[in-house]
Amino acid sequence: RKEVEQDPGPFNVPEGATVAFNCTYSNSASQSFFWYRQDCRKEPKLLMSVYSSGNEDGRFTAQLNRASQYISLLIRDSKLSDSATYLCVLNTGNQFYFGTGTSLTVIP
Amino acid sequence: GAGVSQTPSNKVTEKGKYVELRCDPISGHTALYWYRQSLGQGPEFLIYFQGTGAADDSGLPNDRFFAVRPEGSVSTLKIQRTERGDSAVYLCASSLGDRSYNSPLHFGNGTRLTVT
């Protein structure tokens, strides 16, 4: 069983839409969680950490549900520049585990 | 400040040849990771260093792959007798390591390896 499960999409949404991605994880000992963004033929870049109480950064909101073992990313008012692959990542203390990524395309 | 640096950015080699990929992490980051990524997939873990020692090499696919980090900074991933299936983007990342488990990974630009 994979450590992290993520719907690969693709998600195609119009500009201005709200879109949400989820990841589930299997290791209850997971300690920290992150969302990364990866553009085509580029390296992953940290989008935001995910805190237990949930956190927001502009149009982006991340949430963690330890009881159900999932994390989510909500993007409001989607922009064309949000088109990318979004990777959820968890850290078990020493090891980082990646989801396969969810592809998002924002359409004009 | 300087980020994670990987060289070369692109490497084309013939099947059966030996290649070395270099990673220079962020200064002060004790943890260094190597990943491999194929098109449409998430990064696949290869090996993780804490300081000079390989803390976890369970992701190395076979004994043709080897990595070192002799002084706890720069790391080299070595691939012997390359095969076409080794073609991928090899990503290096560093983090603060044991000092902060909340520390995220910071990636280099990757080395795109093509085995012909």
Backbone of each chain as ProteinMPNN parsed JSONL, in Angstrom:
{"seq_chain_A": "RKEVEQDPGPFNVPEGATVAFNCTYSNSASQSFFWYRQDCRKEPKLLMSVYSSGNEDGRFTAQLNRASQYISLLIRDSKLSDSATYLCVLNTGNQFYFGTGTSLTVIP", "coords_chain_A": {"N_chain_A": [[0.857, -1.196, 0.0], [0.538, 2.225, -0.846], [2.243, 4.939, 0.755], [1.163, 7.48, 0.494], [-1.77, 8.544, -1.019], [-3.094, 9.965, -3.917], [-5.329, 11.703, -5.973], [-4.787, 11.714, -9.364], [-6.012, 13.401, -11.181], [-6.764, 14.676, -14.486], [-7.58, 17.985, -13.337], [-9.612, 20.318, -14.749], [-10.404, 23.574, -14.746], [-12.399, 26.594, -14.853], [-11.181, 29.981, -15.002], [-11.243, 31.751, -11.935], [-12.667, 29.884, -10.554], [-13.24, 27.713, -7.697], [-11.21, 25.204, -6.389], [-10.482, 21.967, -5.089], [-8.12, 19.757, -3.63], [-7.358, 16.505, -2.421], [-5.467, 14.392, -0.251], [-4.773, 11.157, 0.953], [-3.271, 9.4, 3.683], [-1.307, 6.692, 4.986], [0.298, 6.186, 7.182], [0.077, 6.596, 10.484], [1.886, 7.751, 12.129], [2.914, 9.897, 10.905], [4.432, 13.066, 10.81], [4.738, 15.698, 9.835], [3.458, 17.811, 7.24], [3.071, 18.785, 3.831], [2.387, 20.87, 0.984], [3.401, 20.852, -2.32], [4.248, 22.562, -5.347], [4.567, 21.821, -8.75], [5.843, 22.8, -11.75], [5.755, 22.203, -15.313], [8.48, 20.283, -16.335], [10.088, 21.315, -14.361], [11.536, 21.62, -11.032], [10.0, 20.408, -7.961], [8.414, 22.825, -5.883], [8.092, 24.312, -2.701], [4.873, 24.97, -1.653], [3.158, 25.363, 0.55], [3.301, 24.696, 4.086], [1.436, 22.379, 6.095], [-0.609, 22.794, 8.77], [-1.851, 21.574, 11.916], [-4.066, 22.989, 12.801], [-5.027, 24.012, 10.537], [-4.314, 26.234, 7.846], [-3.829, 29.31, 6.092], [-2.918, 30.961, 3.09], [-3.15, 33.626, 1.431], [-4.967, 33.009, -1.41], [-4.947, 30.342, -0.974], [-5.721, 27.529, 0.984], [-4.881, 25.235, 3.44], [-5.545, 22.103, 4.962], [-5.551, 19.738, 7.653], [-6.516, 16.56, 8.638], [-6.191, 14.544, 11.107], [-7.51, 12.418, 12.283], [-8.939, 11.175, 10.243], [-6.923, 10.856, 8.526], [-6.124, 12.526, 6.303], [-5.093, 15.161, 4.075], [-5.778, 18.404, 2.765], [-6.045, 20.746, 0.046], [-7.163, 23.863, -0.811], [-7.978, 25.977, -3.414], [-8.852, 29.17, -4.085], [-10.617, 31.401, -6.328], [-9.297, 30.827, -8.851], [-6.387, 31.273, -10.859], [-4.893, 31.694, -14.119], [-2.202, 31.234, -13.872], [-2.054, 29.393, -11.872], [-2.034, 26.913, -12.935], [-0.598, 23.808, -12.865], [1.17, 20.996, -11.433], [0.194, 19.582, -8.389], [1.63, 18.456, -5.481], [1.235, 16.36, -2.722], [2.878, 15.933, 0.374], [4.364, 14.052, 2.964], [6.033, 13.819, 6.106], [7.669, 11.449, 8.02], [9.37, 11.775, 10.031], [12.029, 11.09, 9.447], [11.829, 10.468, 6.829], [10.543, 11.472, 3.701], [7.502, 11.311, 2.009], [5.915, 11.157, -1.111], [2.946, 12.081, -2.881], [1.496, 11.129, -6.062], [0.876, 13.371, -7.41], [-1.379, 15.938, -8.487], [-2.834, 17.071, -11.376], [-3.525, 20.306, -12.457], [-5.332, 22.405, -14.556], [-6.052, 25.627, -15.396], [-8.526, 27.249, -17.092], [-8.996, 29.807, -19.53]], "CA_chain_A": [[0.0, 0.0, 0.0], [1.327, 3.442, -0.903], [2.174, 5.807, 1.924], [0.322, 8.633, 0.182], [-2.629, 8.36, -2.189], [-3.53, 11.264, -4.42], [-6.041, 11.629, -7.249], [-3.932, 12.392, -10.35], [-6.765, 14.323, -12.027], [-6.545, 16.116, -14.371], [-8.643, 18.919, -13.02], [-9.669, 21.46, -15.673], [-11.387, 24.481, -14.159], [-12.359, 27.944, -15.431], [-10.65, 31.062, -14.164], [-12.158, 32.227, -10.901], [-13.305, 28.767, -9.846], [-12.611, 27.155, -6.501], [-10.895, 23.79, -6.616], [-9.918, 21.338, -3.891], [-7.416, 18.485, -3.792], [-7.176, 15.742, -1.185], [-4.548, 13.26, -0.199], [-4.884, 10.328, 2.148], [-1.999, 8.779, 4.028], [-1.526, 5.454, 5.739], [1.149, 6.115, 8.368], [-0.468, 7.477, 11.518], [2.997, 8.407, 12.814], [3.367, 11.026, 10.087], [4.619, 14.194, 11.708], [4.544, 16.998, 9.205], [2.784, 17.691, 5.946], [3.362, 19.912, 2.957], [1.95, 20.878, -0.411], [4.378, 21.373, -3.26], [3.777, 22.827, -6.696], [5.589, 21.498, -9.739], [5.556, 23.19, -13.123], [6.258, 21.256, -16.309], [9.925, 20.216, -16.518], [10.75, 22.039, -13.282], [11.572, 20.9, -9.779], [8.932, 20.771, -7.021], [8.691, 23.969, -5.007], [7.191, 24.348, -1.564], [3.738, 25.902, -1.721], [2.862, 25.696, 1.947], [3.229, 23.643, 5.084], [0.073, 22.136, 6.558], [-0.611, 22.735, 10.224], [-3.0, 20.842, 12.471], [-5.218, 23.877, 12.962], [-5.351, 24.565, 9.228], [-3.639, 27.493, 7.594], [-4.239, 29.988, 4.866], [-1.935, 31.872, 2.522], [-3.828, 34.25, 0.303], [-6.069, 32.234, -1.989], [-4.691, 28.926, -0.699], [-6.017, 27.058, 2.336], [-4.5, 23.836, 3.659], [-6.121, 21.53, 6.179], [-5.097, 18.408, 8.054], [-7.447, 15.796, 9.466], [-5.4, 13.395, 11.578], [-8.4, 11.293, 12.603], [-9.268, 10.503, 8.99], [-5.656, 10.733, 7.818], [-6.045, 13.157, 4.993], [-4.81, 16.588, 3.988], [-6.462, 19.002, 1.624], [-5.618, 22.055, -0.444], [-8.252, 24.58, -1.471], [-7.542, 27.159, -4.151], [-9.991, 30.026, -4.43], [-10.403, 32.403, -7.374], [-8.187, 30.267, -9.631], [-5.726, 32.085, -11.884], [-4.227, 30.895, -15.162], [-0.861, 30.892, -13.379], [-2.132, 28.28, -10.919], [-1.902, 25.656, -13.683], [0.62, 23.104, -12.44], [0.885, 19.757, -10.69], [0.276, 19.807, -6.944], [2.074, 17.238, -4.816], [1.168, 16.345, -1.265], [4.092, 15.327, 0.921], [4.373, 13.912, 4.406], [7.312, 13.481, 6.719], [7.463, 10.573, 9.171], [10.44, 12.053, 10.983], [13.242, 11.059, 8.653], [11.561, 10.16, 5.44], [9.485, 12.222, 3.043], [6.75, 10.506, 1.041], [5.221, 12.009, -2.076], [1.867, 11.609, -3.732], [1.833, 11.129, -7.486], [0.61, 14.696, -7.961], [-2.657, 16.217, -9.137], [-2.645, 18.052, -12.435], [-4.547, 21.35, -12.539], [-5.274, 23.36, -15.653], [-7.055, 26.688, -15.287], [-8.878, 27.594, -18.477], [-9.489, 31.199, -19.623]], "C_chain_A": [[0.89, 1.242, 0.0], [1.157, 4.249, 0.368], [1.203, 6.958, 1.71], [-0.47, 8.34, -1.083], [-3.181, 9.71, -2.618], [-4.188, 11.067, -5.772], [-5.228, 12.383, -8.295], [-4.652, 13.422, -11.206], [-6.775, 13.833, -13.457], [-7.812, 16.88, -13.968], [-8.538, 20.084, -14.002], [-10.77, 22.382, -15.183], [-11.296, 25.838, -14.823], [-11.724, 28.922, -14.452], [-11.699, 31.5, -13.156], [-12.822, 31.12, -10.1], [-12.551, 28.443, -8.556], [-12.386, 25.663, -6.736], [-10.211, 23.242, -5.367], [-9.269, 20.013, -4.246], [-7.293, 17.82, -2.428], [-6.089, 14.703, -1.353], [-4.864, 12.473, 1.053], [-3.539, 9.675, 2.413], [-2.247, 7.625, 4.971], [-0.754, 5.4, 7.05], [0.677, 7.109, 9.426], [0.63, 8.2, 12.292], [3.533, 9.599, 12.029], [3.358, 12.304, 10.921], [4.363, 15.547, 11.075], [4.108, 16.795, 7.757], [3.002, 18.956, 5.135], [2.613, 19.762, 1.648], [3.058, 21.523, -1.238], [3.693, 21.609, -4.595], [4.914, 22.484, -7.648], [5.099, 21.908, -11.121], [6.243, 22.225, -14.069], [7.774, 21.388, -16.463], [10.701, 21.079, -15.507], [10.764, 21.181, -12.022], [10.383, 21.275, -8.901], [9.361, 21.947, -6.152], [7.646, 24.007, -3.905], [6.107, 25.399, -1.766], [3.382, 26.347, -0.306], [2.968, 24.458, 2.824], [1.774, 23.508, 5.51], [0.11, 21.957, 8.058], [-1.913, 22.132, 10.726], [-4.257, 21.701, 12.541], [-5.704, 24.418, 11.627], [-4.666, 25.906, 9.057], [-3.957, 28.011, 6.202], [-3.091, 30.886, 4.407], [-2.57, 32.46, 1.273], [-5.005, 33.415, -0.159], [-5.979, 30.741, -1.655], [-4.976, 28.599, 0.768], [-5.657, 25.581, 2.43], [-5.109, 23.352, 4.961], [-5.6, 20.12, 6.39], [-6.163, 17.78, 8.929], [-6.731, 14.52, 9.883], [-6.283, 12.177, 11.835], [-8.71, 10.478, 11.349], [-8.052, 10.336, 8.096], [-5.735, 11.265, 6.391], [-5.659, 14.623, 5.151], [-5.481, 17.127, 2.733], [-5.845, 20.352, 1.283], [-6.783, 22.663, -1.202], [-7.66, 25.81, -2.148], [-8.779, 27.941, -4.554], [-9.602, 30.963, -5.564], [-9.21, 32.01, -8.264], [-7.701, 31.231, -10.714], [-5.102, 31.155, -12.927], [-2.872, 30.401, -14.67], [-0.878, 29.789, -12.322], [-1.99, 26.926, -11.615], [-0.555, 25.019, -13.388], [0.193, 21.744, -11.885], [1.129, 20.02, -9.223], [0.543, 18.474, -6.247], [1.856, 17.357, -3.318], [2.34, 15.51, -0.744], [3.939, 15.183, 2.426], [5.748, 13.475, 4.873], [7.04, 12.632, 7.953], [8.529, 10.78, 10.23], [11.777, 12.081, 10.291], [12.953, 11.01, 7.159], [10.392, 10.99, 4.925], [8.819, 11.317, 2.006], [5.902, 11.43, 0.182], [4.013, 11.311, -2.669], [2.302, 11.684, -5.178], [1.591, 12.488, -8.129], [-0.759, 14.781, -8.608], [-2.452, 17.331, -10.143], [-3.831, 19.014, -12.487], [-4.289, 22.213, -13.758], [-6.41, 24.355, -15.465], [-7.269, 27.252, -16.685], [-9.423, 29.014, -18.535], [-11.001, 31.247, -19.839]], "O_chain_A": [[1.869, 1.314, 0.743], [0.09, 4.256, 0.982], [0.502, 7.365, 2.636], [0.096, 7.936, -2.099], [-3.668, 10.492, -1.801], [-3.666, 10.345, -6.622], [-4.995, 13.581, -8.135], [-4.011, 14.227, -11.881], [-6.795, 12.617, -13.647], [-8.938, 16.458, -14.233], [-7.507, 20.754, -14.079], [-11.944, 22.013, -15.201], [-10.23, 26.211, -15.312], [-11.733, 28.712, -13.239], [-12.883, 31.608, -13.473], [-13.466, 31.383, -9.084], [-11.403, 28.84, -8.358], [-13.269, 24.958, -7.223], [-9.467, 23.945, -4.684], [-9.792, 19.244, -5.054], [-7.141, 18.493, -1.408], [-5.833, 14.206, -2.45], [-5.186, 13.047, 2.093], [-2.764, 9.426, 1.49], [-3.261, 7.578, 5.668], [-1.12, 4.638, 7.944], [0.858, 8.318, 9.278], [0.353, 9.15, 13.025], [4.5, 10.237, 12.446], [2.402, 12.584, 11.643], [3.825, 16.445, 11.722], [4.356, 15.756, 7.145], [3.105, 20.054, 5.682], [2.25, 18.655, 1.252], [3.576, 22.588, -0.9], [2.705, 20.958, -4.934], [6.074, 22.81, -7.393], [4.072, 21.425, -11.599], [7.182, 21.523, -13.695], [8.286, 22.483, -16.694], [11.822, 21.512, -15.774], [10.095, 20.151, -11.95], [9.81, 22.35, -9.074], [10.517, 22.049, -5.742], [6.463, 23.766, -4.145], [6.396, 26.568, -2.019], [3.314, 27.539, -0.007], [2.755, 23.333, 2.374], [0.974, 24.421, 5.306], [0.788, 21.062, 8.564], [-2.94, 22.176, 10.049], [-5.371, 21.206, 12.363], [-6.666, 25.185, 11.573], [-4.463, 26.632, 10.03], [-4.298, 27.265, 5.285], [-2.389, 31.489, 5.219], [-2.53, 31.864, 0.197], [-5.929, 33.147, 0.608], [-6.863, 29.971, -2.029], [-4.529, 29.305, 1.672], [-6.079, 24.776, 1.6], [-5.182, 24.094, 5.94], [-5.257, 19.41, 5.445], [-6.656, 18.412, 9.864], [-6.667, 13.548, 9.13], [-5.857, 11.04, 11.63], [-8.74, 9.248, 11.387], [-8.144, 9.737, 7.025], [-5.456, 10.562, 5.42], [-5.866, 15.237, 6.198], [-5.717, 16.397, 1.77], [-5.213, 21.001, 2.116], [-7.325, 22.053, -2.124], [-6.933, 26.585, -1.527], [-9.643, 27.438, -5.273], [-8.428, 31.284, -5.749], [-8.248, 32.766, -8.405], [-8.488, 31.901, -11.382], [-4.822, 29.989, -12.652], [-2.444, 29.296, -15.003], [0.18, 29.303, -11.921], [-1.841, 25.902, -10.949], [0.495, 25.615, -13.629], [-0.989, 21.4, -11.875], [2.143, 20.608, -8.848], [-0.204, 17.507, -6.399], [2.253, 18.351, -2.709], [2.732, 14.513, -1.351], [3.439, 16.09, 3.092], [6.514, 12.852, 4.138], [6.277, 13.033, 8.831], [8.584, 10.044, 11.215], [12.578, 12.989, 10.514], [13.754, 11.464, 6.341], [9.391, 11.184, 5.615], [9.494, 10.645, 1.227], [5.26, 12.356, 0.677], [4.041, 10.108, -2.93], [3.356, 12.239, -5.488], [2.037, 12.74, -9.249], [-1.239, 13.816, -9.203], [-1.956, 18.405, -9.803], [-4.987, 18.593, -12.551], [-3.175, 22.692, -13.971], [-7.578, 23.976, -15.385], [-6.33, 27.672, -17.361], [-10.227, 29.399, -17.686], [-11.576, 32.33, -19.939]]}, "seq_chain_B": "GAGVSQTPSNKVTEKGKYVELRCDPISGHTALYWYRQSLGQGPEFLIYFQGTGAADDSGLPNDRFFAVRPEGSVSTLKIQRTERGDSAVYLCASSLGDRSYNSPLHFGNGTRLTVT", "coords_chain_B": {"N_chain_B": [[19.717, 33.601, -0.371], [21.997, 31.009, -1.586], [20.564, 28.299, -3.314], [19.785, 24.768, -3.594], [22.092, 23.137, -5.586], [22.51, 21.468, -8.625], [24.471, 19.473, -10.765], [25.411, 17.788, -13.811], [22.957, 19.773, -15.634], [21.748, 18.497, -17.681], [22.285, 15.259, -19.004], [23.475, 13.121, -21.382], [24.003, 9.83, -22.177], [25.562, 6.787, -23.27], [24.171, 3.525, -23.338], [25.352, 1.31, -20.871], [27.448, 2.861, -19.995], [29.18, 4.749, -17.4], [27.967, 7.09, -15.007], [28.08, 10.168, -13.159], [26.344, 12.136, -10.889], [25.977, 15.28, -9.489], [25.369, 16.969, -6.374], [24.915, 19.909, -4.575], [24.097, 20.931, -1.515], [21.913, 23.221, 0.347], [23.662, 25.466, 2.384], [24.412, 24.42, 5.642], [22.336, 22.654, 5.841], [21.719, 19.511, 7.04], [20.566, 17.202, 6.197], [20.214, 15.276, 3.264], [18.732, 14.359, 0.258], [18.107, 12.036, -2.376], [16.124, 11.739, -5.234], [14.205, 10.169, -7.847], [12.523, 10.955, -10.794], [10.017, 10.165, -13.039], [8.181, 10.882, -16.051], [4.99, 12.147, -15.359], [4.819, 11.004, -12.889], [5.164, 11.032, -9.277], [7.999, 12.161, -7.302], [10.379, 9.597, -6.724], [11.744, 7.987, -4.049], [15.217, 7.543, -3.439], [17.689, 7.585, -1.838], [18.835, 8.667, 1.388], [20.731, 10.954, 3.229], [22.042, 11.666, 6.416], [24.06, 13.932, 7.562], [27.25, 12.607, 6.991], [26.634, 9.982, 6.626], [24.721, 7.366, 5.057], [21.514, 7.288, 5.848], [19.282, 5.957, 5.039], [19.023, 3.805, 2.5], [17.214, 2.416, 1.095], [15.756, 2.86, -1.19], [17.321, 2.676, -3.429], [17.517, 1.22, -6.571], [19.024, -1.031, -7.421], [22.273, -2.7, -7.28], [23.752, -1.201, -9.033], [23.531, 1.386, -8.523], [24.827, 3.951, -6.507], [25.654, 6.132, -3.822], [27.412, 8.877, -2.382], [28.552, 10.944, 0.316], [30.913, 12.368, 1.361], [31.957, 14.451, 3.019], [29.852, 15.445, 4.313], [28.506, 17.408, 2.989], [28.491, 18.179, -0.115], [27.086, 15.839, -2.395], [27.37, 12.858, -4.348], [25.774, 11.037, -6.804], [26.096, 7.909, -8.162], [26.006, 5.984, -11.064], [26.376, 2.881, -12.414], [27.083, 1.037, -15.416], [24.907, 1.934, -17.109], [21.438, 1.768, -17.981], [18.727, 1.861, -20.381], [16.36, 2.184, -19.029], [17.087, 3.699, -16.867], [16.806, 6.289, -17.518], [15.621, 9.393, -16.607], [14.534, 12.157, -14.525], [16.744, 13.195, -12.135], [16.489, 14.171, -8.937], [17.727, 16.234, -6.389], [17.489, 17.032, -2.959], [17.508, 19.086, -0.018], [17.345, 19.448, 3.565], [16.865, 20.849, 6.866], [17.064, 18.715, 8.525], [17.671, 16.554, 11.312], [17.446, 18.555, 13.161], [15.093, 19.873, 12.917], [12.024, 18.626, 12.508], [9.935, 19.67, 11.14], [10.952, 20.92, 9.012], [10.876, 21.695, 5.625], [11.541, 20.092, 2.411], [13.987, 21.279, 0.128], [14.424, 21.641, -3.209], [16.827, 20.965, -5.822], [17.425, 21.942, -9.275], [17.462, 19.641, -10.689], [18.806, 16.82, -12.55], [18.599, 15.89, -15.809], [18.672, 12.809, -17.047], [19.517, 10.959, -19.842], [19.61, 7.908, -21.338], [20.951, 6.368, -24.04]], "CA_chain_B": [[20.935, 32.8, -0.357], [22.096, 29.995, -2.623], [19.712, 27.131, -3.135], [20.403, 23.488, -3.915], [22.658, 23.182, -6.931], [22.771, 20.147, -9.211], [25.165, 19.474, -12.051], [24.986, 18.714, -14.864], [21.502, 19.902, -15.746], [21.384, 17.462, -18.636], [23.353, 14.305, -19.285], [23.129, 12.073, -22.332], [25.056, 8.833, -22.148], [25.233, 5.543, -23.971], [23.909, 2.331, -22.521], [26.558, 0.638, -20.403], [28.441, 3.81, -19.47], [29.119, 5.165, -15.982], [27.696, 8.512, -14.847], [28.062, 10.753, -11.82], [25.499, 13.31, -10.761], [26.448, 15.995, -8.295], [24.414, 17.819, -5.661], [25.469, 20.79, -3.557], [22.888, 21.34, -0.785], [21.914, 24.514, 1.021], [24.621, 25.479, 3.477], [23.826, 24.207, 6.955], [21.36, 21.56, 5.801], [22.422, 18.26, 7.317], [19.895, 16.094, 5.509], [20.256, 15.361, 1.803], [17.919, 13.287, -0.331], [18.069, 11.841, -3.824], [14.89, 11.189, -5.781], [14.154, 10.001, -9.299], [11.157, 11.244, -11.23], [9.661, 9.9, -14.429], [7.07, 11.714, -16.509], [3.666, 11.803, -14.853], [4.922, 10.356, -11.583], [5.769, 11.806, -8.215], [9.382, 11.77, -7.028], [10.589, 8.272, -6.142], [12.875, 8.053, -3.113], [16.374, 6.688, -3.683], [18.588, 7.488, -0.693], [18.801, 9.819, 2.285], [21.906, 11.125, 4.081], [22.056, 12.572, 7.553], [25.498, 14.123, 7.68], [28.04, 11.849, 6.018], [26.19, 8.605, 6.502], [23.454, 7.064, 4.405], [20.578, 6.862, 6.881], [18.29, 5.064, 4.441], [19.3, 3.624, 1.069], [16.287, 1.37, 0.668], [15.15, 3.182, -2.479], [18.219, 2.412, -4.555], [16.868, 0.093, -7.264], [19.906, -2.204, -7.501], [23.648, -2.372, -6.894], [24.417, -0.307, -9.991], [23.367, 2.736, -7.993], [25.561, 4.189, -5.274], [25.785, 7.564, -3.547], [28.325, 9.213, -1.298], [28.545, 12.322, 0.819], [32.079, 12.152, 2.226], [32.237, 15.505, 3.995], [28.588, 15.907, 4.875], [27.946, 18.53, 2.223], [28.235, 17.752, -1.495], [26.83, 14.413, -2.595], [27.454, 12.371, -5.72], [25.041, 9.811, -7.129], [26.87, 7.216, -9.189], [25.268, 4.905, -11.716], [27.267, 2.063, -13.251], [26.467, 0.211, -16.471], [23.588, 2.529, -17.275], [20.444, 1.11, -18.841], [17.762, 2.837, -20.901], [15.366, 2.388, -17.978], [17.57, 4.661, -15.885], [16.49, 7.632, -18.007], [14.671, 10.068, -15.719], [15.1, 13.341, -13.89], [17.256, 12.885, -10.806], [16.318, 15.354, -8.1], [18.362, 16.27, -5.071], [16.835, 17.975, -2.052], [18.108, 19.134, 1.319], [16.532, 20.035, 4.622], [17.613, 21.044, 8.108], [17.33, 17.393, 9.067], [17.261, 16.189, 12.665], [17.238, 19.721, 13.997], [13.718, 20.36, 12.802], [11.286, 17.693, 11.678], [8.99, 20.422, 10.326], [11.667, 21.567, 7.935], [10.519, 21.101, 4.33], [12.593, 19.825, 1.45], [14.28, 22.28, -0.877], [14.936, 20.879, -4.343], [17.611, 21.521, -6.904], [16.756, 21.951, -10.579], [17.44, 18.293, -11.244], [19.623, 16.412, -13.693], [17.825, 15.049, -16.741], [19.559, 11.777, -17.588], [19.003, 10.198, -20.978], [20.495, 6.798, -21.72], [20.593, 5.995, -25.426]], "C_chain_B": [[20.896, 31.736, -1.423], [21.194, 28.821, -2.288], [20.49, 25.862, -3.388], [20.856, 23.528, -5.372], [22.954, 21.774, -7.427], [23.467, 20.321, -10.558], [25.417, 18.047, -12.505], [23.463, 18.846, -14.878], [20.943, 18.86, -16.71], [22.568, 16.55, -18.872], [22.814, 13.256, -20.242], [24.291, 11.097, -22.36], [24.6, 7.584, -22.885], [25.009, 4.419, -22.964], [25.23, 1.671, -22.151], [27.602, 1.557, -19.807], [28.185, 4.114, -17.998], [28.839, 6.669, -15.93], [27.743, 8.914, -13.378], [27.217, 12.018, -11.858], [25.834, 13.977, -9.43], [25.354, 16.867, -7.706], [25.138, 18.614, -4.584], [24.292, 21.374, -2.764], [22.991, 22.766, -0.25], [22.852, 24.433, 2.217], [23.907, 25.329, 4.82], [22.765, 23.124, 6.998], [22.092, 20.239, 5.984], [21.813, 17.075, 6.58], [19.897, 16.331, 4.01], [19.571, 14.131, 1.23], [18.15, 13.239, -1.832], [16.743, 11.185, -4.191], [15.058, 11.021, -7.288], [12.71, 10.219, -9.711], [11.011, 10.964, -12.723], [8.421, 10.694, -14.768], [5.741, 11.224, -15.951], [3.653, 11.127, -13.498], [5.442, 11.334, -10.542], [7.212, 11.377, -8.019], [9.456, 10.439, -6.29], [11.858, 8.325, -5.305], [13.978, 7.077, -3.507], [17.188, 6.478, -2.412], [18.552, 8.788, 0.092], [20.058, 9.807, 3.146], [21.569, 12.041, 5.248], [23.536, 12.766, 7.878], [26.217, 13.337, 6.599], [27.483, 10.468, 5.743], [24.859, 8.459, 5.795], [22.503, 6.495, 5.455], [19.556, 5.867, 6.34], [18.596, 4.979, 2.952], [18.351, 2.607, 0.451], [15.665, 1.633, -0.699], [16.06, 2.944, -3.67], [17.737, 1.151, -5.269], [17.713, -1.172, -7.362], [21.335, -1.75, -7.222], [24.403, -1.579, -7.953], [24.394, 1.137, -9.493], [24.1, 2.85, -6.663], [25.67, 5.691, -5.064], [26.7, 7.762, -2.365], [28.134, 10.668, -0.906], [29.692, 12.422, 1.83], [32.332, 13.213, 3.286], [30.952, 16.102, 4.562], [27.992, 17.103, 4.178], [27.569, 18.046, 0.827], [28.023, 16.244, -1.548], [26.945, 14.083, -4.078], [26.66, 11.079, -5.835], [25.742, 9.171, -8.317], [26.037, 6.071, -9.762], [26.22, 4.173, -12.653], [26.439, 1.342, -14.311], [25.036, 0.677, -16.75], [22.731, 1.744, -18.267], [19.429, 2.159, -19.291], [16.686, 3.156, -19.857], [15.8, 3.341, -16.874], [17.254, 6.092, -16.301], [15.366, 8.228, -17.165], [15.285, 11.399, -15.314], [15.503, 12.945, -12.473], [17.272, 14.181, -9.995], [17.056, 15.18, -6.782], [17.621, 17.3, -4.232], [17.569, 17.971, -0.724], [17.115, 19.74, 2.3], [17.403, 20.168, 5.867], [17.876, 19.728, 8.815], [16.871, 17.245, 10.501], [16.925, 17.403, 13.524], [15.799, 20.219, 13.954], [12.912, 19.438, 11.913], [10.241, 18.398, 10.834], [9.653, 21.091, 9.137], [11.317, 20.912, 6.606], [11.756, 20.784, 3.507], [12.735, 21.0, 0.493], [14.994, 21.558, -2.02], [15.887, 21.679, -5.21], [16.831, 21.435, -8.196], [16.696, 20.571, -11.235], [18.459, 18.086, -12.34], [18.77, 15.498, -14.559], [18.792, 14.081, -17.398], [18.85, 11.035, -18.705], [20.029, 9.145, -21.364], [20.04, 6.296, -23.081], [21.037, 4.577, -25.768]], "O_chain_B": [[19.881, 31.566, -2.098], [21.08, 28.409, -1.134], [21.721, 25.875, -3.395], [20.098, 23.904, -6.266], [23.578, 20.981, -6.723], [23.112, 21.178, -11.367], [25.62, 17.169, -11.667], [22.769, 18.094, -14.193], [19.809, 18.404, -16.564], [23.712, 17.0, -18.935], [21.823, 12.584, -19.953], [25.439, 11.499, -22.547], [23.407, 7.363, -23.091], [25.599, 4.395, -21.884], [26.11, 1.492, -22.993], [28.549, 1.088, -19.175], [27.138, 3.787, -17.439], [29.403, 7.435, -16.711], [27.482, 8.11, -12.484], [27.363, 12.856, -12.747], [25.956, 13.322, -8.395], [24.527, 17.429, -8.424], [25.884, 18.054, -3.781], [23.564, 22.222, -3.281], [24.023, 23.423, -0.38], [22.838, 23.457, 2.966], [22.926, 26.02, 5.098], [22.337, 22.718, 8.079], [22.969, 19.887, 5.196], [22.478, 16.061, 6.368], [19.621, 17.435, 3.54], [19.808, 13.006, 1.67], [18.361, 14.267, -2.475], [16.301, 10.224, -3.561], [15.922, 11.636, -7.913], [11.787, 9.729, -9.06], [11.777, 11.462, -13.548], [7.691, 11.131, -13.878], [5.406, 10.044, -16.053], [2.598, 10.721, -13.011], [6.078, 12.334, -10.875], [7.613, 10.327, -8.522], [8.695, 10.188, -5.355], [12.925, 8.672, -5.81], [13.708, 5.931, -3.863], [17.363, 5.347, -1.957], [18.28, 9.859, -0.451], [20.412, 8.78, 3.725], [20.897, 13.06, 5.084], [24.183, 11.863, 8.408], [25.842, 13.392, 5.428], [27.823, 9.849, 4.735], [23.98, 9.313, 5.913], [22.665, 5.358, 5.898], [19.03, 5.038, 7.083], [18.447, 5.961, 2.226], [18.649, 2.012, -0.585], [15.103, 0.721, -1.305], [15.605, 3.005, -4.812], [17.566, 0.114, -4.629], [17.168, -2.276, -7.383], [21.584, -0.574, -6.96], [25.592, -1.31, -7.779], [25.138, 1.99, -9.976], [24.008, 1.97, -5.807], [25.768, 6.445, -6.032], [26.764, 6.929, -1.461], [27.633, 11.492, -1.671], [29.449, 12.549, 3.03], [32.87, 12.903, 4.349], [30.977, 17.145, 5.214], [27.081, 17.745, 4.701], [26.458, 17.561, 0.612], [28.685, 15.479, -0.847], [26.657, 14.911, -4.943], [26.854, 10.145, -5.057], [25.954, 9.811, -9.347], [25.441, 5.29, -9.02], [26.795, 4.767, -13.565], [25.252, 1.076, -14.121], [24.085, -0.096, -16.638], [23.219, 1.154, -19.231], [19.288, 3.21, -18.665], [16.167, 4.272, -19.815], [14.988, 3.746, -16.042], [17.421, 7.015, -15.504], [14.295, 7.636, -17.031], [16.406, 11.728, -15.704], [14.691, 12.423, -11.71], [17.968, 15.141, -10.325], [17.01, 14.122, -6.154], [17.178, 18.325, -4.749], [18.181, 16.971, -0.348], [16.18, 20.443, 1.918], [18.526, 19.667, 5.915], [18.805, 19.627, 9.617], [15.81, 17.747, 10.875], [16.198, 17.284, 14.51], [15.351, 20.913, 14.867], [13.083, 19.451, 10.694], [9.703, 17.801, 9.902], [8.987, 21.754, 8.342], [11.447, 19.696, 6.468], [12.872, 21.162, 3.863], [11.753, 21.629, 0.1], [16.04, 20.94, -1.819], [15.775, 22.899, -5.325], [15.713, 20.922, -8.224], [15.973, 20.365, -12.209], [18.919, 19.035, -12.976], [18.282, 14.465, -14.102], [19.631, 14.479, -18.207], [17.732, 10.547, -18.539], [21.176, 9.463, -21.677], [18.902, 5.859, -23.254], [20.813, 4.114, -26.886]]}, "name": "protein", "num_of_chains": 2, "seq": "RKEVEQDPGPFNVPEGATVAFNCTYSNSASQSFFWYRQDCRKEPKLLMSVYSSGNEDGRFTAQLNRASQYISLLIRDSKLSDSATYLCVLNTGNQFYFGTGTSLTVIPGAGVSQTPSNKVTEKGKYVELRCDPISGHTALYWYRQSLGQGPEFLIYFQGTGAADDSGLPNDRFFAVRPEGSVSTLKIQRTERGDSAVYLCASSLGDRSYNSPLHFGNGTRLTVT"}
